[in-house]
C-alpha cells in the first residue's frame, strides 16, 4: 500500500478473544486516528450482490446461500473452521477484495486532504496468515493467554469450549504472532492495565 508514504497506517492484529477491537478502538480514540476493520469490510463484501457475495456464488454455487439469497454465515463459519482447504480457497477470494477496500479508503482520505498525514488504525485479524505484514508499519499484536481467549470466545459467541478451540486452531498461534510484532499489548489482565499500555504505545507511534 503505497499510500503509507503519506499516511500513518498502523495494523492491529492478534487472535480470537485477544481483544483486538477494544484495543483498536481505544487507540483510535486517544490517537485521533480513523479506524478500519478487515472483518467488517468482509461482512459488507458478503452482502447480497456485493463483490464478495458474487465471488462466493461463482466459486461454490448455492451451497452457502439461504432462500433470501443472503449468505448462511453460521454454515460458512462452521466449514471455514473445519476445512483447511476451503479456508484457503475462500481467503484467496476475499482477501484481495478486502485489501482493495482498505487501500481505497486511505487513498480517498489523502485525496480529500492532501497536505495532511492522516492516521489510520487497521484491524486485521489474519494479517500474518494473509502475509500482509509488509503492508503496514508498525504492526501491533494484542495478546492474551489461551485460557482468557477461550473464555472470551465462549462468552461472546455462546459456543462450547470445543468449538472455541477449533476456532483458535484455525489461526496462527498467538505467541508466534507476538514474536513477529513491532509492539505487543498484553490484554490478559484488567482493562485499566491495557489502557496504560495503549497510552504508552500512542507516545511511541505519534
C-alpha positions in Angstrom: 0.0 0.0 0.0 2.0 2.9 -1.3 -0.3 5.4 0.4 1.7 4.7 3.6 4.3 7.2 2.4 1.7 9.9 3.0 -0.3 8.4 5.9 0.4 6.8 9.2 -1.1 3.3 8.9 -0.9 1.1 12.0 -2.1 -2.5 11.9 -3.6 -4.2 14.9 -3.8 -8.0 14.9 -4.0 -10.9 17.3 -6.1 -13.9 17.9 -9.7 -14.7 18.6 -10.6 -13.4 22.0 -7.5 -11.3 22.5 -9.3 -8.0 22.4 -8.2 -6.6 19.1 -11.3 -4.5 18.6 -11.2 -2.9 22.1 -7.5 -2.1 21.7 -8.0 -0.6 18.2 -11.0 1.5 19.3 -9.1 3.0 22.2 -6.0 3.6 20.2 -8.2 5.5 17.6 -9.8 7.5 20.4 -6.7 8.7 22.1 -4.6 9.0 18.9 -7.1 10.9 16.7 -6.9 8.1 14.1 -9.5 6.7 11.8 -10.4 3.0 12.3 -10.8 0.4 9.6 -11.7 -3.2 10.3 -11.0 -6.0 7.9 -13.7 -8.3 9.3 -16.4 -5.5 9.0 -15.3 -4.9 5.4 -15.5 -8.6 4.7 -19.1 -8.7 6.1 -20.0 -5.8 3.8 -18.5 -7.6 0.8 -20.7 -10.6 1.6 -23.9 -8.7 1.4 -26.2 -9.7 -1.5 -24.8 -8.7 -4.9 -21.6 -7.2 -3.4 -18.3 -8.3 -4.9 -17.5 -10.9 -2.2 -21.1 -12.4 -2.4 -20.7 -12.7 -6.2 -17.3 -14.4 -5.8 -18.6 -17.0 -3.3 -21.6 -17.6 -5.6 -19.4 -18.2 -8.6 -16.9 -20.4 -6.7 -19.3 -22.5 -4.6 -22.7 -22.3 -6.2 -25.7 -22.2 -3.9 -24.0 -24.2 -1.0 -23.8 -21.2 1.4 -26.9 -19.3 0.5 -30.3 -19.0 2.2 -33.6 -18.8 0.4 -33.5 -15.0 0.6 -30.1 -15.1 -1.2 -28.2 -13.9 1.8 -25.1 -15.8 3.0 -25.7 -18.6 5.5 -23.0 -17.2 7.8 -23.2 -19.9 10.6 -22.7 -22.6 8.0 -19.9 -20.7 6.3 -18.2 -20.2 9.6 -18.5 -23.9 10.5 -17.0 -25.1 7.3 -14.3 -22.4 7.4 -13.0 -23.7 10.8 -13.3 -27.3 9.9 -11.9 -27.5 6.4 -8.4 -26.1 5.8 -8.6 -26.3 2.0 -11.9 -24.5 1.9 -10.5 -21.8 4.2 -7.6 -21.3 1.8 -9.9 -21.1 -1.2 -12.3 -18.6 0.5 -9.4 -16.4 1.8 -7.9 -16.3 -1.7 -11.2 -15.0 -3.0 -12.0 -12.4 -0.3 -8.6 -11.1 0.9 -7.7 -9.2 -2.3 -11.2 -7.6 -2.2 -10.7 -6.5 1.4 -7.2 -5.2 0.7 -8.6 -3.2 -2.2 -11.2 -1.5 0.0 -8.6 -0.6 2.7 -6.3 0.9 0.1 -9.2 2.8 -1.4 -10.3 4.3 2.0 -6.7 5.5 2.7 -6.4 6.9 -0.9 -9.8 8.7 -0.6 -8.8 10.4 2.7 -5.4 11.5 1.2 -7.3 13.0 -1.8 -9.7 14.9 0.5 -6.9 16.5 2.4 -3.6 16.3 0.5 -1.4 18.3 2.9 -2.3 16.2 6.0 -0.8 12.9 7.1 -3.9 11.1 8.3 -3.6 8.4 10.9 -5.3 5.0 10.4 -5.6 2.0 12.7 -6.5 -1.0 10.7 -7.7 -4.1 12.5 -6.6 -7.2 10.5 -7.2 -10.5 12.4 -5.5 -12.6 9.8 -2.7 -10.2 9.0 0.1 -12.8 9.3 -1.9 -15.6 7.8 -2.6 -13.5 4.8 1.1 -12.3 4.6 0.0 -8.6 4.8 2.6 -7.7 7.5 4.7 -5.7 4.9 1.7 -3.5 4.0 1.7 -1.8 7.4 4.2 -0.2 9.7 4.2 -0.8 12.6 2.2 -3.9 13.4 0.7 -4.2 16.9 -0.3 -7.6 18.3 -3.0 -7.8 21.0 -2.1 -10.7 23.2 -4.0 -12.7 25.9 -3.3 -16.1 27.4 -5.1 -19.1 25.9 -7.4 -19.6 28.9 -8.6 -16.0 28.7 -9.1 -16.1 25.0 -11.1 -19.3 25.2 -13.3 -17.8 28.0 -14.0 -14.7 26.0 -14.8 -16.6 22.8 -17.2 -18.8 24.6 -19.0 -15.9 26.2 -19.0 -13.7 23.1 -20.2 -16.4 20.6 -22.1 -18.5 23.0 -20.3 -21.7 22.0 -18.8 -24.5 23.9 -15.1 -25.0 24.6 -14.5 -27.5 21.8 -15.9 -25.1 19.2 -13.8 -22.2 20.6 -10.7 -24.3 20.5 -11.4 -25.2 16.9 -11.6 -21.5 16.0 -8.3 -20.8 17.7 -6.7 -23.8 16.0 -7.6 -22.3 12.6 -5.3 -19.3 13.2 -1.6 -18.9 13.7 -0.7 -19.4 17.4 -0.9 -16.1 19.2 2.5 -16.4 20.9 4.0 -16.8 17.4 2.3 -13.6 16.3 3.6 -11.8 19.3 7.2 -12.7 18.4 6.7 -11.2 14.9 5.1 -7.9 16.1 6.7 -4.5 16.4 4.7 -3.9 19.5 2.7 -6.1 21.8 -0.2 -5.1 24.1 -0.9 -7.7 26.8 -4.7 -7.7 27.3 -4.8 -10.7 29.6 -5.5 -8.6 32.8 -7.7 -5.7 33.8 -8.7 -3.3 31.1 -7.2 -0.4 33.1 -3.8 -2.1 32.7 -4.3 -2.5 29.0 -5.2 1.2 28.7 -2.0 2.2 30.3 -0.1 0.2 27.7 -2.0 1.7 24.9 -1.3 5.2 26.2 2.4 4.4 26.1 2.0 2.9 22.6 0.4 6.2 21.4 3.5 8.1 22.5 5.7 5.7 20.6 3.6 5.8 17.4 2.7 9.5 17.2 
